[in-house]
Each structure stands twice: as C-alpha cells, then as structure tokens.
C-alpha cells in the first residue's frame, strides 16, 4: 500500500491534527482584545470534515496501514463517528457558554481537537504501543481541560487529582504491555492472539492483562477505580465534563473490547469473572453514591460510574451480540449525557453558578426549552421507552440473559430502579413551583450553537429510541469484525461467575 493510500486510514486524525495546529498558529495573530470564537468555528469545521471522512471510511475495504499498527474496519469507524459527534457537540456548547474575553479559549479549542486525535487512534490501533500513545495524547489534553477554570480553586484541584491518579493508571497500563511483550515477544494484538491460541498461556500474559484492566478501569471510571470521578467532574467546566464523561470512555471501551475479544479470547475464563465483578460493583457503588448527592455534577459523576457498569455487563456476554450492545450503549449514553451537560453549561455558565439540585427549582418555567431538554435526557437516563437509554439497557441486559448471566442482569435491573429515584428528584425540582432566584433569572437566551447542540443530541437520543435498527446493524457489523479473531461462544464459562 502506498503512503498516500495509507493516509486514508487515518485521515480523520490528520484533519483534526491540522485543525488543532492551525488554531494554535492563528491564535497569536489575533489582537489582544479580539474574540477567539472564530477559532471555535474553525474547530467545528475541522470536526465536521473529520466526521464526514469517518463516514467515508465505511466505503473502504477493511485493512491495515503503517506496518499493521492501524486498522480501519466497521468497528473503528463506528467509534470514530461517535467521538467526532461528541467533540462537535462539545465545541458548540463551549461557543454558547464562553464570552469573547474568556482566557485561554484558543488553547481550549486546540486541546479538544488534539484529544480527539488520541481517542480516534485508540479505537483504530491494533498495536498496544500505539494504543498507549493514543491514550497519552487523549489524557494530557483532558488533564489540562479539567483545570481550564484557573481562577477557581476547584479547577486546578480537579486537574491535579486527575493527573496524579491518571499517571498511576497509565503506569499500570504500560507495565501490562511490557509483561505481554515479555510473554509473547510482540505487542501486535493479532500476533498476541495467535501465540496465546496456539500455545499454553504464560503467567506473565495473564498478569499483563490484569494490569491493562486496571489502567483502562480507571479511564472508564469503573469500580473500584472510580475515586477520582466526583471531584474531577465537580471542578471541571460542564462542557468539559460532557466531553470527558463520554468520548475518552468510548475510546477506552473500544480498546478494551479489542483487547479482550481479539487478543485474549483464550483467557476468557480469567477476565470474564473480573469484568462481572467490576460491572456489579460499578452499578451498585455508582447508584448508591448518587443517592446521597445534592450537587448535580457529583450526582452525575456517580451516575457515570453506574453507566460504566451497565456497559461492562455487555462485555461478559462473550458474543458478537454483547459487543454490538456495548457499542450501541456507548452511543446512546454519549448523546444523552452530552445533552444534559449542555443544559447545565448554558444555565450555569462557564463558572457553574447552578451547582445544587435545588438551584434548578422552577427551571422549566423560566426556560421551557432547557426544562424540556433536561426532562427528556433524564427520562432517557432512567431508561423509559422511546428513548435511546431504553434500548441501550434492553440490548445490554438481553445479551447478558442470552449468555445465562441471570444474577448480573438482576443486579442491573435493581440498580436501574434505584437510579430512577435521583433522576426523578432532579426532574421534580426543575418542574416544581418557581421560587425567586437571582441565579435562575440570569439564564441567558439560547444561542444558535446551543440550539444546534441540543438538536443533535435530542435527535440522536430520539432516533435510537424509535428506530434503533439501523444503528444496531452498524454496531453488529463492527462486532463481526472482532468476533472471527476468537470471540468465544456465550455461556462457555458462565458457571464460574454465577
């Protein structure tokens, strides 16, 4: 394959890289008092181009490039489109929230683009070292974005906590790669799978896989690696939280699917019980922790832990249907979570003036648009029919049931009932009788960027809840690209985790 042809395999990443570089070069050329929002629109155009190129890649035959380190297939393209859509919505919400004099806005837009490059590389990489590079590109960007509000004490605190704990997690991930290389002599995922399938599994490979699970468990905020989540979500701007709670997690879940189902299907007797326990713990700890929260961002931080658990349920199914369910759930959760943080970002501003549940009392009366959008996303998070959240949970639990994971499904359903309480508490506050609040009175009129962001997220959530078939078909096509390499049959080892 020629160099030009190989570029097509990473064209969305190239576009976003060039966009980020152009933003950095253009920012110093603008006057000191000039608005930086045109740089945001440049980032939006670059993201739209990357989204279009990702969709175009579906027409390419599956294949690898750059010495077999990158693979373009239906699975990677699905997550490319998902990440580009999240970034697009995040940029629109930021353009709505920030003012022309917001400090560091140019760097913000560039970091969002660079972070997306790392996330996309993670989803298409079939070489563990390239996965690590993509993970670091994504992580460094999100560390800085978490501390974007430098004048707030909580902003730097969130960034420091995220950086320190993230560094430990990255060390586990890298050491796991080193152990796998020591056991197999390669870090290429297909080669690792071939060696482990044809020969007895070295103990180093098993330990290496455990290290990788720890590192990725932190990135997806799955229990017991979730301690950083509430503090970081509380300290970061709402628009950033909408990004970091969805896009990096989607990329990490894609990596985890590829590693477990392609590189280590032979070790499913080892990793399936671990994923089972992580799923049950995440759902339970996340939902019980959210019950006690009065701060909306901390509540949704614990909610994100619970949703990571729901998604991990699909991993235990050991079938292409489980992979497809995990992909579908990642998309539906991203749409409704980015949308709800868009509401919080507009209502509270970049400084997050509205932090408590009671601060949103009467929101629907003062802003029917925000109140209606908030209600819709909360209903979807609960899992009520005709929303993406309903079919996301339905496919996840159905795949688990078909694999005989009855107890895990019961735990998930009980936790879904628990979650309804704290979601409805926020919904009831938004539709309660208005009280005088200077903060609510200061809610500005919706801008075009916000309307586009809400339209995008509401439309996706609604489409996934009414006509999910086409998206599920694309997710299944992506799942089938992983399963031939060794996805094991459902129920092969369910007795070990019942």
PyMOL commands that set and color helices and strands:
alter all, ss='L'
color gray80, all
select helices_A, chain A and resi 3-27+37-57+74-97+105-124+128-146+153-184+189-198+203-219+229-235+238-244+247-263+265-291+296-315+320-348+357-360+363-366+368-382+388-402+406-430+438-441+448-466+469-483+494-496
alter helices_A, ss='H'
color red, helices_A
select strands_A, chain A and resi 63-65+70-72
alter strands_A, ss='S'
color yellow, strands_A
deselect
rebuild
show_as cartoon
